[in-house]
Amino acid sequence: MPKHYDRVMEIYREISDLYAALALMGWDQETYMPPKGAASRGRQLATLSGMAHERITSDEMRGALDGARSESLTADEEVNVREISRFSDRAVKIPVGLVKDLAETSSAAIGVWIKARQEDDFPAFAPWVDKLVALQREVAEAVGYEDEPYDALLDEYEPYASTKETAAVFDSIRGPLVDLVQRIADSGVKPRTDFLERNYPVDDQRRMGVMAAERMGFDFEAGRLDISPHPFCTHMGVNDVRMTTRYSETLPMQSFYGVIHEAGHGLYEQGHDPENEGTPRGASVSLGIHESQSRMWENMVGRSRAFWQHFFPEFSAIFPENSADVSEEEVYAAVNEVKPSLIRVEADEITYNLHILLRFEIERGLFTDEYAAGDLSAVWNENMKAFLGIEPPDDRDGVLQDIHWSHGSFGYFPTYTLGNLYAAQFYRAAEREIPDLSERIARGELLPLRDWLRDRIHRPGMTYRAGELVQHVTGEVLSADYFLAYVHDKYSSLYSL
């Protein structure tokens, strides 16, 4: 009987409960918490973060892990010990005071960011970026890294990834994507989009988004949809998954695809093995793998011709006046318009990756002392011009548009593009194993894909590391070729290239 293992899991489930409480408080902070609650919430988050850190690094946990490694364990138990050991080994290097400082500083920074964005005042937020960079630099130095501090931060979100390897992958797609964007611009094809700028009542937008999420298989008895300045998904357990979106009456597809995207994340969380809830065996592999689920549903499904073959009548029924002079093909072309834009979360699936590459280079520069926070507005605008050929008119739609830096989440952005690459390779595997997948989607049958993803990716939890999971599911190591082939084929047809 693995007694040490049992003690490891008892302690770890307590830690999981603390993180669930932190997630709930974070969700509340960005949805319903009154503005004046920020200071108290910061202290509360710091207290719980410190408690979780103390438990994962405690002598009791370390001793139980040492004992468990010498016990006879099942395959699932070995996964839990392997991953909890990795969490503990990383955490034990970080002083609890630093953990609390990060939690309290980021909590305060979120409020500053919200106000700064509303008032287009980056100088008010810049000192908080400096503070969070300094704190995360302390984390990197404490944890250790092979080549550069950013390695330690990236590893938190995409375990076992390195900055150099990630940069090499990104370099391999930059040229082909820039070339494709230019060829599309030169094609002269301009999809009609005027009908997407009409007035779309928010209640009806919500109805359409909820309908799509339900068709995908999102269980609203185990989750909910709310509003926040920046869409996100979080979870407190398999049966408590919270997602948010934002609405504009003249931008209906912003909320619609926001819901589909976040529901993709939500399906991953609802799809974990409930018997392993609160353990690594019942958790997601990495943020890149997580993002593969949301980007697959948003783009490869939600922006497909097959999807709109089924959903166009639904769209017309919910918005009869706005769709009376619009065809199914026009909607399909409009939601796939390729056009350099200022806002990452509203970008098309080709230029989106250029937004990520821009952020990756800036973040990397912050930790090699190439940039300081005070430089970021100018650097951002210069890079937007170089990467996308456009320049923000203000910081609200420029350097202030993302919430991530107020969280101190440096190293997070690269997982978005890694997610696109994972998604394309996974989706091609799904097409091989479900030969009539496109026809099913055209009939509104989205559950076969949900079930395939649940079986191959969601249920195994952290059994496989990200690279191992890709090989297990697709039979190959990660390759950017699948994503490049996908966008080339799709957009060559749309733009007559």
C-alpha positions in Angstrom: 0.0 0.0 0.0 1.7 3.3 -1.2 1.3 5.2 2.1 3.7 8.0 1.2 1.9 8.5 -2.1 -1.5 8.8 -0.3 0.0 11.5 1.9 1.3 13.3 -1.2 -2.1 13.3 -2.8 -3.8 14.4 0.4 -1.6 17.5 0.7 -1.8 18.2 -3.1 -5.6 18.2 -3.1 -5.5 20.8 -0.3 -3.2 22.8 -2.5 -5.6 22.4 -5.5 -8.4 23.7 -3.3 -6.4 26.7 -2.5 -5.7 27.4 -6.2 -9.4 26.9 -6.9 -10.2 29.6 -4.3 -7.6 31.8 -5.9 -9.2 31.2 -9.3 -12.6 32.1 -8.0 -11.3 35.3 -6.4 -9.5 36.2 -9.6 -12.7 35.6 -11.7 -14.7 37.8 -9.3 -12.0 40.5 -9.4 -12.5 40.8 -13.2 -16.3 40.5 -13.3 -18.2 41.7 -10.2 -15.8 43.0 -7.6 -16.4 46.7 -6.8 -13.3 48.8 -7.7 -12.6 49.8 -4.1 -12.2 46.1 -3.2 -8.8 45.9 -5.0 -6.5 46.5 -2.0 -8.3 43.9 0.2 -8.4 41.4 -2.7 -4.7 41.8 -3.2 -4.0 40.9 0.4 -6.4 38.0 0.2 -4.7 36.7 -2.9 -1.3 37.1 -1.4 -2.3 35.2 1.7 -3.8 32.2 -0.2 -0.9 32.2 -2.7 1.5 32.1 0.3 -0.3 29.2 1.9 -0.3 27.2 -1.3 3.4 27.9 -1.8 4.2 26.8 1.8 2.3 23.6 1.4 3.9 22.5 -1.9 7.4 23.3 -0.5 6.8 22.0 3.0 9.1 19.4 4.6 6.1 17.1 4.9 5.4 17.3 1.1 9.1 16.9 0.2 9.5 13.9 2.5 6.3 12.3 1.2 7.5 12.7 -2.4 10.8 11.2 -1.5 9.0 8.2 0.0 6.5 7.9 -2.8 9.3 7.6 -5.4 10.4 4.4 -3.8 7.0 2.8 -3.7 5.3 0.6 -6.2 2.9 2.9 -8.2 0.4 2.5 -10.9 1.0 4.4 -14.2 -1.4 7.2 -13.1 0.2 7.5 -9.7 3.6 7.8 -11.4 2.3 10.7 -13.5 1.1 12.5 -10.3 4.4 12.0 -8.5 6.4 13.1 -11.5 4.4 16.3 -12.0 4.0 17.2 -8.3 7.7 16.7 -7.9 8.3 19.2 -10.7 5.9 21.7 -9.2 7.6 21.3 -5.8 11.1 21.5 -7.1 10.4 24.7 -8.9 8.4 26.2 -6.0 11.0 25.4 -3.3 13.4 27.7 -5.1 11.1 30.7 -4.8 10.9 32.4 -1.4 7.4 32.6 -0.1 7.8 36.4 0.4 8.4 36.8 -3.3 5.2 34.7 -4.1 3.2 37.0 -1.9 4.8 40.2 -3.4 3.9 39.0 -6.9 0.3 38.2 -5.9 -0.3 41.5 -4.2 1.5 43.6 -6.8 -0.3 42.0 -9.7 -3.7 42.4 -8.0 -3.0 46.1 -7.6 -1.7 46.3 -11.2 -4.9 44.9 -12.7 -6.8 47.9 -11.3 -4.2 50.3 -12.6 -4.3 48.7 -16.0 -8.1 48.9 -16.3 -8.0 52.6 -15.4 -5.0 53.4 -17.6 -6.6 51.7 -20.6 -9.9 53.5 -20.1 -8.0 56.8 -19.9 -5.3 56.0 -22.6 -2.6 56.6 -20.0 0.3 54.2 -20.4 2.7 56.3 -18.3 0.4 55.5 -15.3 0.8 51.8 -15.9 4.5 51.7 -16.9 5.9 51.7 -13.4 3.8 48.6 -12.6 5.3 46.9 -15.6 8.8 47.7 -14.2 7.8 46.3 -10.8 6.4 43.1 -12.2 9.4 42.6 -14.5 11.7 43.1 -11.5 9.8 40.5 -9.5 9.7 38.0 -12.3 13.4 38.5 -12.8 13.8 37.5 -9.2 11.7 34.4 -9.9 13.9 33.5 -12.9 17.1 33.9 -11.0 15.7 31.8 -8.1 14.4 29.0 -10.4 17.5 29.1 -12.7 17.7 28.9 -16.5 19.9 27.5 -19.2 20.4 30.4 -21.6 18.3 33.5 -20.6 15.9 34.5 -17.8 12.9 34.2 -20.1 13.5 30.4 -20.2 12.4 30.2 -16.6 9.2 32.2 -17.2 8.2 30.4 -20.4 8.7 27.1 -18.6 5.9 28.0 -16.2 3.3 28.0 -19.0 4.9 25.6 -21.5 6.9 23.2 -19.4 10.1 21.9 -21.0 10.0 24.6 -23.8 13.0 26.8 -24.3 13.2 30.4 -25.6 15.7 29.5 -28.4 13.6 26.6 -29.6 10.4 28.7 -29.5 12.1 31.6 -31.4 13.3 29.1 -34.0 9.8 27.8 -34.6 8.5 31.4 -34.8 11.2 32.3 -37.3 10.1 29.5 -39.5 6.5 30.8 -39.8 7.2 34.6 -39.9 8.4 34.7 -43.5 5.6 32.5 -45.0 2.9 34.4 -43.1 4.2 37.8 -44.1 4.3 36.6 -47.7 0.8 35.2 -47.5 -0.6 38.4 -46.0 1.1 40.4 -48.8 -0.3 38.1 -51.5 -3.8 38.5 -50.1 -3.4 42.3 -50.0 -2.3 42.2 -53.7 -5.1 39.9 -54.7 -7.6 42.7 -55.0 -10.3 40.5 -53.3 -12.2 42.5 -50.7 -14.9 40.5 -48.9 -18.0 42.4 -48.0 -18.2 43.2 -44.3 -20.6 46.1 -44.0 -23.3 43.9 -42.6 -21.1 43.1 -39.6 -21.1 46.8 -38.6 -24.8 47.1 -38.1 -26.6 47.2 -34.8 -26.8 43.7 -33.2 -28.6 43.7 -29.8 -26.4 42.3 -27.0 -29.1 40.0 -25.8 -29.3 38.4 -29.2 -25.5 38.2 -29.4 -25.5 36.3 -26.1 -28.2 34.0 -27.3 -26.2 33.0 -30.4 -23.0 32.6 -28.5 -24.6 30.3 -25.9 -26.3 28.3 -28.7 -22.9 27.7 -30.3 -21.2 26.7 -27.0 -24.0 24.3 -26.2 -23.7 22.7 -29.7 -20.0 22.3 -29.0 -20.9 20.4 -25.8 -20.2 23.0 -23.1 -22.3 22.1 -20.1 -23.9 25.3 -18.7 -25.0 23.4 -15.6 -21.2 23.0 -14.9 -20.2 26.4 -16.1 -21.4 30.0 -16.9 -20.8 32.9 -19.2 -20.2 36.5 -17.9 -18.8 39.8 -19.1 -15.2 41.1 -18.5 -13.0 43.7 -20.1 -10.8 40.9 -21.5 -12.3 37.5 -22.3 -11.0 34.6 -20.3 -11.8 31.2 -19.0 -11.0 29.8 -15.5 -12.1 26.8 -13.5 -12.6 25.7 -9.9 -13.1 22.1 -10.9 -14.6 19.9 -13.6 -18.1 21.0 -12.7 -17.3 24.7 -12.2 -15.9 26.4 -15.3 -16.3 30.1 -15.8 -15.9 31.9 -19.1 -16.3 35.6 -20.1 -16.7 37.6 -23.2 -17.3 41.3 -24.1 -20.0 42.8 -26.2 -20.3 45.7 -28.7 -23.5 46.2 -30.5 -21.6 47.0 -33.8 -19.1 44.1 -33.5 -21.2 40.9 -33.2 -18.4 38.5 -34.2 -16.1 39.8 -31.5 -18.4 38.3 -28.8 -19.4 35.3 -30.9 -15.9 34.1 -31.6 -14.9 35.1 -28.1 -17.5 32.7 -26.7 -16.5 29.9 -29.1 -12.8 30.5 -28.2 -13.4 30.4 -24.4 -15.8 27.5 -24.7 -12.9 25.6 -26.3 -10.9 26.2 -23.2 -14.0 25.3 -21.1 -14.5 22.0 -22.9 -10.9 21.0 -22.0 -11.6 21.7 -18.3 -14.9 20.0 -18.3 -13.4 17.1 -20.2 -10.8 16.1 -17.6 -11.3 12.7 -15.8 -13.5 13.6 -12.8 -12.0 10.7 -10.8 -8.7 12.5 -11.0 -9.9 16.0 -10.2 -7.4 18.0 -8.3 -4.4 16.0 -9.5 -2.0 16.4 -12.4 -3.6 13.3 -13.9 -6.8 15.3 -14.1 -5.3 18.6 -15.3 -4.2 20.2 -18.6 -0.8 19.6 -20.1 0.3 23.2 -20.9 -1.1 26.5 -21.9 0.0 25.8 -25.5 -2.1 22.6 -25.6 -4.9 24.5 -23.9 -4.8 27.2 -26.5 -4.8 24.5 -29.2 -8.3 23.6 -28.1 -9.7 27.1 -28.2 -8.0 28.1 -31.4 -9.2 24.9 -33.1 -12.8 25.5 -32.2 -12.7 29.2 -33.0 -10.9 29.0 -36.3 -10.7 25.5 -37.8 -14.3 24.8 -36.9 -16.0 28.1 -36.3 -14.6 29.9 -39.3 -15.0 26.9 -41.6 -17.3 26.8 -44.6 -19.0 23.7 -43.1 -19.8 25.6 -39.9 -21.5 28.4 -41.7 -23.5 26.0 -43.9 -25.3 25.0 -40.7 -25.1 28.2 -38.7 -26.1 30.7 -41.4 -29.8 29.9 -41.0 -29.4 30.2 -37.2 -27.7 33.6 -37.7 -30.5 34.7 -40.1 -33.2 33.6 -37.6 -31.6 35.5 -34.7 -30.8 38.6 -36.7 -33.4 38.7 -39.6 -33.1 42.4 -40.4 -29.3 42.4 -40.5 -29.1 39.2 -42.6 -31.9 39.8 -45.1 -29.5 41.0 -47.9 -26.6 38.7 -47.0 -25.6 35.3 -48.3 -24.0 32.3 -46.5 -20.9 32.7 -48.7 -20.6 36.4 -47.8 -20.7 35.6 -44.1 -18.1 32.9 -44.5 -15.8 35.3 -46.4 -16.4 38.2 -44.0 -15.4 36.2 -40.9 -12.2 35.1 -42.6 -11.2 38.5 -43.8 -7.4 39.0 -43.7 -6.7 42.5 -42.8 -3.9 43.8 -40.5 -5.6 45.2 -37.4 -4.6 46.9 -34.1 -6.3 44.5 -31.7 -4.9 41.0 -31.1 -8.1 39.3 -30.0 -9.9 40.6 -33.1 -7.1 39.7 -35.5 -7.6 37.1 -38.3 -5.9 33.7 -37.9 -3.0 34.7 -40.1 -2.0 38.1 -38.7 -2.8 36.9 -35.2 0.5 35.2 -35.1 2.4 38.3 -36.0 0.8 40.0 -33.0 2.2 37.2 -30.8 5.6 37.4 -32.4 5.7 41.1 -31.6 4.8 40.5 -27.9 7.3 37.7 -27.7 10.2 39.9 -28.9 9.2 42.7 -26.5 8.9 40.4 -23.5 12.2 38.7 -24.3 13.8 42.2 -24.7 12.5 43.3 -21.2 14.4 40.4 -19.6 17.6 41.0 -21.6 17.6 44.7 -20.7 17.1 45.7 -24.3 13.9 47.5 -23.2 12.5 49.2 -20.1 8.8 49.7 -19.5 9.1 53.4 -20.4 10.2 52.4 -23.9 7.3 50.1 -24.6 4.8 52.5 -26.2 7.3 53.6 -28.8 8.7 50.1 -29.3 5.2 48.7 -29.7 4.2 51.2 -32.3 7.5 50.7 -34.3 7.0 46.9 -34.3 3.4 47.2 -35.3 4.5 49.2 -38.3 7.2 46.7 -39.1 5.2 43.5 -38.5 1.7 44.6 -39.7 2.2 47.8 -41.6 -0.1 49.8 -39.3 0.5 52.1 -36.3 -1.9 52.5 -33.2 -3.4 56.0 -32.9 -3.2 55.7 -29.1 -2.0 53.4 -26.4 -5.5 52.1 -25.5 -5.4 50.1 -28.8 -1.7 49.6 -28.6 0.5 48.7 -25.7 -2.3 48.8 -23.2 -4.7 46.4 -25.0 -3.7 43.2 -23.2 -4.3 42.4 -19.5 -1.4 39.8 -19.3 1.4 42.1 -18.1 -0.8 43.4 -15.2 -0.9 39.8 -14.1 2.9 39.5 -14.4 2.3 36.8 -16.9 5.5 37.2 -18.9 6.1 34.0 -21.0 2.4 33.5 -21.6 2.0 35.0 -25.1 4.1 32.5 -27.0 1.7 29.7 -26.0 -0.9 31.3 -28.3 1.0 30.7 -31.5 2.3 27.3 -30.2 -1.4 26.5 -29.7 -2.2 27.4 -33.4 0.5 25.0 -34.5 -0.7 22.2 -32.1 -4.3 22.8 -33.3 -3.6 22.4 -37.0 -1.7 19.1 -36.4 -4.4 17.8 -34.0 -7.2 18.7 -36.4 -5.5 17.0 -39.3 -5.4 13.8 -37.2 -9.0 14.2 -36.3 -9.9 14.5 -40.0 -8.1 11.3 -40.7 -9.9 9.4 -37.9 -13.3 11.0 -38.5 -13.4 11.0 -42.4 -16.8 12.7 -42.6 -15.9 15.4 -40.0 -16.6 18.3 -42.4 -20.0 16.8 -43.4 -20.9 16.3 -39.7 -20.0 19.9 -38.9 -22.1 21.1 -41.8 -25.1 19.3 -40.2 -24.4 21.0 -36.9 -23.0 17.8 -35.3 -20.1 19.1 -33.3 -20.1 16.5 -30.6 -18.1 13.9 -32.6 -15.1 16.3 -32.6 -15.7 17.1 -28.9 -15.7 13.4 -28.1 -12.5 12.8 -30.1 -10.7 15.6 -28.3 -12.0 14.4 -25.0 -10.7 10.9 -25.6 -7.3 11.8 -27.1 -6.4 15.1 -25.3 -8.7 15.9 -22.4 -9.0 12.7 -20.5 -5.3 11.7 -20.4 -4.6 14.8 -18.3 -0.8 15.3 -17.8 0.0 11.6 -18.7 2.0 13.0 -21.6 4.1 16.1 -21.8 3.2 18.5 -24.6 5.7 17.1 -27.2 4.9 13.6 -26.2 1.1 14.2 -26.5 1.6 15.6 -30.1 3.5 12.4 -31.0 0.9 10.2 -29.3 -2.1 11.8 -31.0 -0.6 12.5 -34.4 2.3 10.1 -34.8 4.7 12.9 -35.5 6.7 15.6 -33.6 5.3 19.1 -33.7 5.7 20.6 -37.2 4.7 24.1 -38.4 4.0 22.6 -41.8 0.4 21.6 -40.9 -0.5 25.1 -39.9 1.1 26.7 -42.9 -0.6 24.2 -45.2 -3.9 24.8 -43.6 -3.8 28.6 -44.0 -2.4 28.4 -47.5 -5.1 26.0 -48.7 -8.0 27.9 -47.0 -6.9 31.4 -48.0 -5.8 30.6 -51.5 -9.4 29.5 -52.1 -10.9 32.6 -50.4 -8.6 35.1 -52.2 -8.1 33.3 -55.5 -4.4 33.1 -55.1 
